Amino acid sequence: MDVQMPVMDGLEATRIIRKAQAGGELPLNPDLKIVAMTANALSGDRELCLAAGMDDYISKPLTPDSVQAILTKYLKSQAGRATG
């Protein structure tokens, strides 16, 4: 989720998604992962993203290794639930 989207930022979008999930309003996977992506890597940004309901945080510029690390982290956790 891009944190700095026009019209509605990623923090607000995430809050709306999480509220709708909690209320059963969206037919989404309850394990839906939202990862913040931002060019502003300021102190406290990670905490703001997590408080909004995001699961993780990655800052730009993205590298193949940083994207792979995030994907591997959550794909492994999903695979573990499916098999265990």
ABEGO torsion letter per residue (X at the ends): XBABBBGBBAAAAAAAAAAAAAAGABBBBAABBBBBBBABBBBGAAAAAAAAGBABBBBOBBBAAAAAAAAAAAAAAAAAAAAX
